């Protein structure tokens, strides 16, 4: 229905999903603690450890928004003194987050839901720094805290395995609940004339929205302008910046369109409201559509031409003199 991007987005999130696709992962299990090799667990014949691998994990934004992107940054460091032999990084993403993509080609889905496995194809020398960036989309129904974890393993036993594992907890913001509704006067418009479409945005909260947008795709009419000059046409779409929409608040936009002069058919308008920063708890009501019939104006019937030579009956007063002006035309002159 709406061709701005893939449905419901939080806008930026759905754009990345439609571009890169999804990596398997669902809400069946949490991240848990990732096992790492310890000196006491070394297999017989494993070489003595001389590398000190360390891992850290962080997330942006620091407070997750429902229906929006979250980026996990995992950093790996080998404090030496020796090299780590073919280290493997395992990252477990929270079940409330759908993985969009990673920036390392060697990374692939693991055996568990939400697990990303990144094996190194070469040894990590002492002083080596590396990492992976994982982009995910927080589900609209996410609540509470997101729990992510990262762990390192190597064929060389780490004498200091305490820093081979890292965990991160990220709070989920309650977000907002934006809804848009389109309306117009009547069920039809006249061809070649202007008409107004109202877009009403309601925020059911709990968070206020300070930087929202309404995107509208009109078909069958040309955008002329808006009452408060908040809307601009760009290509086939019209974008409107919203002023602050408080929790339980409402904003009305009035957009003016004009249809072609001689055209039948329908006007169709598809609208979408979103905020690039505040998450939406119910993205299913972020879109609306309006359809109006376009009618041609009724043809004008010309007035009949005057009939030359017509006579008007009226009483003739005594003493009047008839003056002939031409064929069928005369004038009465009264004294």
C-alpha positions in Angstrom: 0.0 0.0 0.0 2.7 2.5 0.9 5.8 2.5 -1.1 8.1 4.8 1.0 9.9 1.8 2.4 9.0 -1.5 3.8 6.0 -1.5 6.1 5.8 0.0 9.6 9.2 1.5 10.6 10.2 3.0 12.6 11.3 4.2 9.2 15.1 3.8 9.4 14.8 0.3 10.8 12.5 -1.0 8.0 14.8 0.6 5.4 17.7 -1.4 6.6 15.7 -4.6 6.8 14.4 -4.2 3.2 18.0 -3.5 2.1 20.0 -6.2 3.9 17.5 -8.8 4.9 17.2 -10.6 8.2 19.6 -12.9 10.0 17.7 -15.8 11.8 17.0 -15.2 15.4 13.9 -15.3 17.6 12.7 -15.1 21.2 13.1 -18.7 22.2 16.0 -18.2 24.6 18.2 -15.5 26.2 21.9 -14.8 25.7 23.2 -16.7 28.7 26.9 -16.9 29.5 29.2 -17.8 26.7 31.7 -20.6 27.6 35.4 -19.8 27.2 38.4 -22.0 27.5 40.1 -22.1 30.9 43.5 -23.4 31.9 41.9 -26.1 34.1 39.7 -27.2 31.2 42.5 -27.6 28.6 42.4 -30.7 26.6 45.3 -33.1 26.8 48.1 -31.9 24.4 46.8 -28.3 24.2 49.7 -25.9 24.1 50.3 -23.7 27.2 48.5 -20.3 27.0 50.5 -17.1 26.5 47.8 -14.8 25.1 45.4 -12.6 27.2 42.3 -12.1 25.2 39.8 -9.3 26.3 36.3 -8.5 25.0 34.0 -5.5 25.5 30.5 -4.9 24.4 28.5 -1.6 24.1 25.3 -0.4 22.5 24.0 2.7 20.8 21.7 4.3 21.8 22.2 3.7 25.5 18.4 3.5 25.9 16.7 1.2 23.4 13.6 2.5 21.5 10.8 0.0 20.5 10.6 -0.4 16.8 13.9 1.3 16.2 17.5 0.3 15.5 20.1 -0.6 18.1 23.8 -1.1 17.3 26.0 -3.4 19.3 29.7 -2.8 19.1 32.0 -5.7 20.2 35.7 -5.0 20.6 38.4 -7.6 21.0 42.0 -7.1 22.2 45.0 -9.4 22.7 47.1 -8.2 25.5 49.8 -10.8 24.7 52.5 -11.6 25.2 51.8 -14.4 22.7 49.4 -14.8 19.7 45.9 -16.2 20.1 45.5 -19.1 17.7 42.4 -18.8 15.5 40.2 -17.1 18.1 36.4 -17.3 17.9 34.0 -14.6 19.0 30.5 -15.5 19.9 27.8 -12.8 20.4 24.3 -13.4 21.7 21.7 -10.8 20.9 18.6 -10.4 23.1 15.5 -12.2 21.9 13.6 -8.9 21.7 16.0 -7.8 18.9 15.9 -9.0 15.3 19.4 -9.0 13.7 19.6 -6.9 10.6 23.3 -7.2 9.6 26.9 -7.3 10.7 29.9 -5.5 9.2 32.2 -8.6 9.2 31.9 -11.1 6.3 33.1 -14.0 8.4 30.3 -13.7 10.9 27.4 -16.1 10.5 24.3 -17.2 12.5 25.2 -19.6 15.4 23.4 -22.7 16.6 21.2 -20.8 19.0 18.6 -18.2 18.3 20.1 -14.7 18.3 23.6 -16.1 18.2 26.3 -14.6 16.0 29.5 -16.7 15.4 32.6 -14.9 14.2 35.6 -17.2 13.7 38.9 -15.7 12.8 40.7 -17.0 9.7 44.1 -16.1 11.1 45.9 -15.8 14.5 45.6 -12.6 16.6 49.0 -11.4 17.3 49.9 -9.6 20.6 48.5 -6.1 20.6 45.9 -7.0 18.0 42.5 -5.1 18.1 39.4 -6.2 16.3 35.7 -6.3 16.6 32.3 -6.5 14.9 29.3 -4.2 14.6 25.9 -5.8 14.8 22.8 -3.8 13.8 19.4 -5.0 15.1 15.8 -3.8 15.2 14.2 -3.7 18.6 10.7 -5.2 18.4 7.8 -3.0 19.0 6.6 -5.0 21.9 10.0 -5.0 23.7 9.8 -4.2 27.4 12.1 -4.0 30.4 15.8 -4.7 29.8 17.8 -6.1 26.8 20.5 -8.6 27.8 23.4 -9.1 25.4 26.6 -11.1 25.9 29.9 -11.7 24.1 32.6 -14.3 24.6 36.0 -15.3 23.2 37.6 -18.7 22.7 41.0 -19.7 21.3 43.0 -22.9 20.8 45.5 -21.4 23.2 44.4 -21.5 26.8 44.0 -18.0 28.3 45.8 -17.7 31.6 43.4 -14.8 32.5 40.0 -15.9 31.3 38.0 -13.5 33.5 37.9 -10.8 30.8 37.1 -13.2 28.0 33.4 -12.7 28.6 31.3 -9.5 28.7 27.6 -8.8 29.3 25.5 -5.7 28.6 22.1 -4.7 29.9 20.2 -2.0 28.0 16.9 -0.5 29.3 14.0 -0.2 26.8 12.3 3.2 26.7 8.5 3.1 26.9 8.3 5.0 23.6 5.2 6.7 22.1 2.1 5.6 20.2 1.6 7.7 17.1 -1.5 7.4 14.9 -2.4 9.3 11.7 -5.8 9.7 10.1 -6.7 11.3 6.7 -10.0 13.0 5.9 -11.6 15.4 3.4 -14.9 17.1 2.9 -17.3 14.9 1.0 -16.5 11.7 -1.0 -15.6 13.4 -4.3 -13.6 16.3 -5.7 -14.1 18.3 -9.0 -11.5 18.0 -11.8 -9.3 21.1 -12.2 -10.1 22.5 -8.8 -8.4 22.7 -5.4 -9.3 20.6 -2.4 -8.0 20.1 1.1 -6.9 16.9 2.9 -6.5 17.0 6.6 -4.0 14.7 8.4 -4.6 14.4 12.1 -1.7 13.0 14.2 -2.5 11.7 17.7 0.1 10.6 20.3 -1.2 8.2 22.9 2.1 8.4 24.8 3.5 7.9 27.2 6.5 9.8 25.7 6.1 13.2 23.9 7.4 13.4 20.3 9.4 16.4 19.3 10.7 15.5 15.8 7.9 13.5 14.1 7.2 13.4 10.4 4.2 12.7 8.2 5.0 11.3 4.7 2.2 11.3 2.2 2.1 9.8 -1.3 -0.7 11.4 -3.4 -1.9 9.9 -6.7 -4.3 11.7 -9.1 -3.6 15.2 -7.9 -0.7 17.7 -7.5 0.4 19.1 -4.1 -0.1 22.9 -4.0 0.8 23.8 -0.4 -0.1 23.6 3.3 -1.8 26.0 5.6 1.2 26.3 8.1 3.9 25.8 5.4 5.2 22.7 7.2 4.9 20.4 4.2 7.1 20.2 1.1 6.9 18.0 -2.1 9.9 15.9 -3.0 9.5 13.7 -6.0 6.3 11.8 -5.8 6.0 12.3 -2.0 5.0 15.1 0.4 6.9 15.4 3.7 5.6 17.3 6.7 7.6 18.1 9.8 5.6 18.0 13.1 5.8 20.4 16.0 5.9 18.9 19.5 3.2 16.3 20.0 2.6 15.9 23.7 1.4 12.6 25.3 -2.4 12.5 24.6 -1.9 15.4 22.3 -3.1 16.1 18.7 -1.7 17.9 15.7 -3.7 18.7 12.5 -2.1 19.3 9.1 -4.1 20.8 6.2 -2.7 20.0 2.7 -4.0 21.5 -0.5 -4.1 19.6 -3.8 -5.3 20.3 -7.3 -6.6 17.7 -9.8 -6.1 17.8 -13.6 -8.6 20.0 -15.5 -10.2 17.2 -17.6 -9.8 14.0 -15.8 -12.1 11.3 -14.3 -10.9 8.7 -11.9 -9.9 8.7 -8.2 -7.5 10.5 -5.9 -5.6 8.2 -3.5 -3.5 9.4 -0.6 -1.3 7.1 1.5 0.1 8.5 4.7 2.7 7.4 7.3 3.7 9.0 10.6 6.9 8.2 12.5 9.7 9.6 14.7 13.3 8.9 13.9 14.3 9.0 17.6 11.3 7.9 19.7 10.1 4.3 19.4 6.5 3.4 18.6 4.8 0.7 20.7 2.0 0.1 18.1 3.3 0.6 14.5 0.2 -1.0 13.0 -1.7 2.3 13.3 1.1 4.5 11.8 -0.5 4.4 8.3 -3.8 5.5 6.8 -5.2 6.0 3.3 -7.9 8.2 1.7 -9.7 7.7 -1.7 -11.9 10.3 -3.4 -13.7 10.2 -6.6 -12.8 12.8 -9.2 -15.7 14.3 -11.1 -15.7 16.5 -14.2 -17.6 19.8 -13.7 -21.1 19.9 -15.2 -21.1 21.4 -18.7 -22.4 25.0 -18.9 -25.6 25.3 -21.0 -25.4 28.6 -23.0 -28.3 31.0 -22.8 -30.5 31.1 -26.0 -29.7 34.0 -28.3 -32.3 36.9 -28.6 -34.9 36.5 -31.4 -34.8 39.5 -33.8 -38.2 40.8 -34.8 -40.0 39.7 -31.6 -42.9 42.0 -30.6 -44.0 42.8 -27.1 -47.7 43.4 -26.5 -48.5 46.4 -24.5 -51.3 48.9 -24.5 -50.9 51.7 -27.0 -51.7 55.2 -25.7 -53.6 57.7 -27.8 -51.4 59.9 -29.9 -48.5 57.5 -30.1 -46.6 57.5 -33.3 -45.0 54.3 -34.7 -41.5 54.7 -36.1 -40.1 51.8 -38.2 -36.4 51.2 -37.6 -36.0 48.2 -39.9 -37.5 44.9 -41.0 -39.5 43.6 -38.1 -38.4 46.4 -35.8 -40.5 49.4 -34.8 -40.5 52.1 -32.0 -43.5 53.8 -30.5 -43.0 57.5 -29.7 -45.3 59.1 -27.2 -46.0 62.8 -27.3 
